[in-house]
Amino acid sequence: MNNKSLALTMAALGIVVNLVLGTTVAMLKIPLLFLDTVGTIFVAAVLGPVYGAMAGGLTNLIQGMITNPGDIPFALVNIVIGIVVGLIARKYGFNYLVAFLTGLILAVIAPLIGTPIVVWLFGGVTGGGIDFVFAWLLHSTQNIFQAAFLSRITGNLVDKVASCLLVAFLIKYLADDIIRRFGDLKQNKIDGN
């Protein structure tokens, strides 16, 4: 299998990971956790921003066609996550410190993009576990944008940091030859040397 085929296969697996983890967490309605971008983050960290954006965007399109058309507008969030992680990993690698800081960055970027979508299209409610936090904040603040943003940033702080750290763990323990096949990441950057 050549590198392009392997990269496309890995991107497809990233989409599957997003779908399985995201659907499982959504069904369980776990507050402050989504795990629907773990595959995007992994693909972006290993293959770069283009493949990361592709995996992210296709995840939401496929999820929208299979179960919930409301997921399609959030493809923009997942695309940006793929781009941001891919660019950061290309420059700094993806060790635990970089993953933690990337998670913090994503915890702000994702709600900045997702809040207007959720407010304008869905009135602030998406049917997930984060809606409990939104309802409490809406009652407290009486401002739908503020409640939607604060509830999403709260959830994303937990979710994106955990997702990035999980990906850093997976990358650290992948075989060196698999990582080397994808060019941009050097093993010393992954290990933090």
C-alpha positions as CSV (number, residue, x, y, z in Angstrom):
1,M,0.0,0.0,0.0
2,N,1.5,3.4,-1.0
3,N,1.6,6.4,1.4
4,K,-1.5,8.1,-0.2
5,S,-3.6,4.9,0.2
6,L,-2.4,4.5,3.7
7,A,-3.2,8.1,4.5
8,L,-6.7,7.8,3.0
9,T,-7.3,4.6,5.0
10,M,-6.1,6.3,8.2
11,A,-8.3,9.3,7.5
12,A,-11.3,7.0,7.0
13,L,-10.5,5.2,10.3
14,G,-10.4,8.7,11.9
15,I,-13.9,9.3,10.6
16,V,-15.1,6.0,12.0
17,V,-13.5,6.8,15.4
18,N,-15.3,10.2,15.5
19,L,-18.6,8.6,14.6
20,V,-18.4,5.7,17.1
21,L,-17.1,7.8,20.1
22,G,-19.4,10.8,19.3
23,T,-22.5,8.7,18.9
24,T,-21.7,6.7,22.1
25,V,-21.2,9.8,24.2
26,A,-24.3,11.5,22.7
27,M,-26.5,8.5,23.4
28,L,-25.2,8.5,27.0
29,K,-25.8,12.3,27.2
30,I,-22.6,12.7,29.2
31,P,-22.2,16.4,30.2
32,L,-19.0,18.2,29.2
33,L,-17.8,15.4,26.9
34,F,-18.3,14.8,23.2
35,L,-15.2,12.8,22.0
36,D,-16.5,13.4,18.4
37,T,-13.2,14.9,17.3
38,V,-10.6,12.3,18.5
39,G,-10.3,10.9,15.0
40,T,-10.0,14.4,13.5
41,I,-7.3,15.3,16.0
42,F,-5.4,12.1,15.4
43,V,-5.5,12.3,11.6
44,A,-4.5,16.0,11.7
45,A,-1.6,15.4,14.2
46,V,-0.2,12.5,12.1
47,L,-1.1,13.5,8.5
48,G,-1.4,17.3,8.7
49,P,-4.1,19.9,8.3
50,V,-5.5,18.9,4.9
51,Y,-6.3,15.3,5.9
52,G,-7.5,16.5,9.3
53,A,-9.9,19.0,7.8
54,M,-11.1,16.3,5.4
55,A,-11.7,13.8,8.2
56,G,-13.4,16.4,10.3
57,G,-15.8,17.7,7.6
58,L,-16.7,14.3,6.3
59,T,-17.5,13.1,9.8
60,N,-20.2,15.7,10.2
61,L,-21.6,15.1,6.7
62,I,-21.8,11.4,7.2
63,Q,-23.2,11.7,10.7
64,G,-25.8,14.1,9.4
65,M,-26.8,11.7,6.6
66,I,-27.0,8.7,8.9
67,T,-28.6,9.9,12.1
68,N,-28.9,13.7,12.7
69,P,-29.0,16.3,9.9
70,G,-28.4,18.9,12.6
71,D,-24.7,17.7,12.8
72,I,-24.0,18.9,9.2
73,P,-23.6,22.7,10.0
74,F,-21.0,21.8,12.7
75,A,-18.8,20.4,10.0
76,L,-17.1,23.9,10.0
77,V,-16.1,23.4,13.6
78,N,-14.6,20.0,12.9
79,I,-12.8,21.3,9.8
80,V,-11.2,24.1,11.7
81,I,-10.1,21.7,14.4
82,G,-8.4,19.6,11.8
83,I,-6.6,22.6,10.4
84,V,-5.5,24.0,13.8
85,V,-4.2,20.7,15.1
86,G,-2.5,19.9,11.8
87,L,-0.7,23.2,11.7
88,I,0.4,23.0,15.4
89,A,1.6,19.4,15.1
90,R,3.5,20.2,11.9
91,K,5.4,23.0,13.7
92,Y,5.7,21.5,17.3
93,G,5.0,17.8,17.1
94,F,2.3,16.4,19.4
95,N,3.7,15.5,22.7
96,Y,1.7,15.8,26.0
97,L,2.5,19.5,26.6
98,V,1.7,20.4,23.0
99,A,-1.5,18.3,23.2
100,F,-2.6,20.0,26.4
101,L,-2.0,23.5,25.0
102,T,-3.7,22.6,21.8
103,G,-6.7,21.3,23.7
104,L,-6.9,24.7,25.5
105,I,-6.8,26.5,22.2
106,L,-9.5,24.2,20.7
107,A,-11.6,24.8,23.8
108,V,-11.9,28.4,22.8
109,I,-11.9,28.1,19.0
110,A,-14.6,25.4,18.8
111,P,-17.2,27.4,20.8
112,L,-16.4,30.6,18.9
113,I,-17.5,28.9,15.7
114,G,-20.1,26.5,17.2
115,T,-22.0,29.0,19.3
116,P,-23.5,31.1,16.5
117,I,-24.5,27.9,14.7
118,V,-26.3,26.4,17.7
119,V,-28.0,29.7,18.6
120,W,-29.2,30.6,15.1
121,L,-30.2,27.2,13.9
122,F,-31.2,25.5,17.2
123,G,-32.0,28.2,19.7
124,G,-29.1,27.1,21.9
125,V,-30.1,23.5,22.4
126,T,-28.7,20.5,20.6
127,G,-30.1,17.6,22.6
128,G,-26.7,16.7,24.2
129,G,-25.5,16.5,27.7
130,I,-24.2,20.1,27.6
131,D,-27.8,21.3,27.3
132,F,-28.2,21.0,31.1
133,V,-25.3,23.5,31.6
134,F,-26.9,25.7,28.9
135,A,-30.3,25.7,30.6
136,W,-28.7,26.6,34.0
137,L,-26.6,29.4,32.4
138,L,-29.6,30.7,30.4
139,H,-31.7,30.9,33.6
140,S,-28.8,32.7,35.4
141,T,-27.7,35.1,32.6
142,Q,-30.8,35.6,30.5
143,N,-28.5,36.0,27.5
144,I,-28.8,33.1,25.0
145,F,-25.4,33.8,23.3
146,Q,-23.6,34.1,26.6
147,A,-25.2,30.9,28.0
148,A,-24.5,29.0,24.8
149,F,-20.9,30.1,24.6
150,L,-20.1,29.5,28.3
151,S,-21.7,26.1,28.3
152,R,-19.8,25.1,25.2
153,I,-16.5,26.5,26.4
154,T,-17.0,24.6,29.7
155,G,-17.6,21.3,27.9
156,N,-14.8,21.9,25.4
157,L,-12.3,22.5,28.1
158,V,-12.9,19.0,29.4
159,D,-13.5,17.4,26.0
160,K,-10.8,19.0,23.8
161,V,-8.0,18.7,26.4
162,A,-9.0,15.0,27.1
163,S,-9.2,14.3,23.3
164,C,-5.8,15.9,22.6
165,L,-4.1,14.1,25.5
166,L,-5.6,10.8,24.3
167,V,-4.3,11.3,20.8
168,A,-0.8,12.2,22.2
169,F,-0.9,9.0,24.1
170,L,-1.8,7.0,21.0
171,I,0.9,8.7,18.9
172,K,3.5,8.0,21.5
173,Y,2.8,4.3,21.5
174,L,2.4,3.8,17.7
175,A,5.2,2.0,16.0
176,D,8.0,4.4,14.8
177,D,7.8,3.2,11.2
178,I,4.1,4.0,11.0
179,I,4.7,7.6,12.2
180,R,7.7,8.0,9.9
181,R,5.7,7.1,6.8
182,F,3.7,10.3,7.1
183,G,6.6,12.7,6.7
184,D,5.9,15.9,8.7
185,L,6.1,14.5,12.2
186,K,9.6,13.6,13.4
187,Q,9.9,11.1,16.3
188,N,11.9,13.5,18.4
189,K,9.1,16.0,18.2
190,I,6.5,13.4,19.2
191,D,8.6,12.4,22.2
192,G,9.2,16.0,23.1
193,N,13.0,16.0,22.6
